[in-house]
């Protein structure tokens, strides 16, 4: 099963390799240290029924798995992240092996799956998951899409900003120092 607590989130590739997300939410993601080593499609299929039934933790885990895979695929040819992985893992062969394993976890997903990252994050936030709410407030592109989509639909941006602020206030009211 998925642990609800842990030491850190450094095992997720997108914190290592995605400069756009690095450091945005390092503290409150500690509880999501576990990176499910099973194939992404299996993980999503196993969690989807409970997420749709209102389990915010499952919905957030789906969103995180999709985000993780999206970053793996997006940075598979990034030499800088390969060098960093090689240094961290003790050699180029180890880094290439690890990269190959992580890529194999995600090959079953398609663009339609990645487009749903924001839906799962929104569902988890709406169901009251504080971690999802904090991530929601810092990930407009996941929820709203590209900058072109934001310009095309300014009413969605306004609604997003209001909802994000509400989530931050709610998290702050519960004592979250990350809000």
Steps between C-alpha positions, in 0.01 A plus 500: 500500500604865495662643810348817637825618651864497403831676518523703183384523142838486329423164342256661259675590180320826441639659813850417373464585136224753452625848579145632472379287793818467708454658838137599455372259761786318670361488854144379469589230247714308747211267558503401133854362502384166365527477125298200392734281297221332307402589148312829498187368330462232772543755777238730351253220436537380858453846653235642267191338659584628847596843362169529320323393820647801680838380632710813462823315581445261208418787265817680603710187453362465147585863426851455643557181299392679182720799584793270572457315169451823308833629629673168429383504139564874455857479632607163362748668263616772741877469537515718811257280692690190378825644636332584831352149517841346422661697782223411742485132405873435476558477129359535153402133470293520819334821382415352160361183663287702742379728220404197292304348790315824571421547131365143476258579786345779295489380140140380526374855556395727217446870457136470611624365835742788548230751415303368798768586760316819585166321529638258759673779688181706499298203625745437784498869596120520482473195727704684764853364468719781633804385301294505182362842588848642546621346176186621321578856606850479351426309180275714282633338184385156617151624575450754223725376222738697286538878511308510171207322666517745789480793261216336311298444819569785745189409699662168591809683621289724722314199642830315552653792689198521728503126567876495557470783751218317676715186524795696638280667760353164598846344533621795705195471726591140574849609603692416183824698499529437125191705420 
